[in-house]
Amino acid sequence: MKLIIANWKAYVTSAKEARTLADAVKKVKIKKDLKVVLCPPFVFLGAMGKKSAALSLGAQDMFWKEGGPYTGEVTAEMLFGVGVAYVLIGHSERRHHLGETDEMVNAKAKAALAGRLKPVVCVGEKTRDDEKSIPRAVAEQTRKAFEGIQKNRVEDVIVAYEPVWAIGTGIADTPNDALSAAIYIRKVIAEMYDQKTAMKVKVLYGGSVDVRNAAAFVNQNGIDGVLVGRASTDKREFAGILEGI
Ligand code: 13P
């Protein structure tokens, strides 16, 4: 099964807009072996209407602790309670603007698993100056994200390879280089656990995915889907992505 995850970020700013986008997705006949996950801002999670086998709900972030004196935070239990199944963890925008560290990402990934959510851990290099820049940044982020996660839970973790230079720039990676990164990510996981376990981890690509390039990433063997930002907030373009795969 391939995953198409829509990260609406803070592009969607009203419940009406969220509802309109969700309704447009529901009108598309989603192909067999595809699952679509919509990640609206927290406040619109309740406005998304019915889910289905092919359409799940995701959140864009969560806190690493259970409930308590943590003003402003949203826990795994709260998300699970409103029907969330997936949660983005460690998006580069959070790492950059909010100072999220690899340690926080690791704590959140563990809390998501404990809370019955599937964490989608985002990793990616800031710049690609030489052929070693993918391995260095991605290995470090991947290793730290998985630290202390039990082997039997590894398959519930999804990794999104999102090179920072490709996010919101209109310059997507190539399916070939994204595949190299995915192979590399699985190699890092195999070193921590074993090959069989690593092969069970879904690795997605994200960064300037649009209606013209989505199919090439999704149909690439070894890439298990895409994480779409801006293009997922345009109802015609996102429907086009789903129909074109
Ligand atoms: P864009 O698709 O807007 O480049 O964003 C990618 C992203 O950050 C998805 O999480």
Boltz pocket constraint, residues with backbone or C-beta under 6 A from the ligand:
constraints:
  - pocket:
      binder: B
      contacts: [[A, 7], [A, 91], [A, 162], [A, 166], [A, 167], [A, 168], [A, 169], [A, 170], [A, 206], [A, 207], [A, 208], [A, 209], [A, 227], [A, 228], [A, 229], [A, 230], [A, 231]]
      max_distance: 6.0
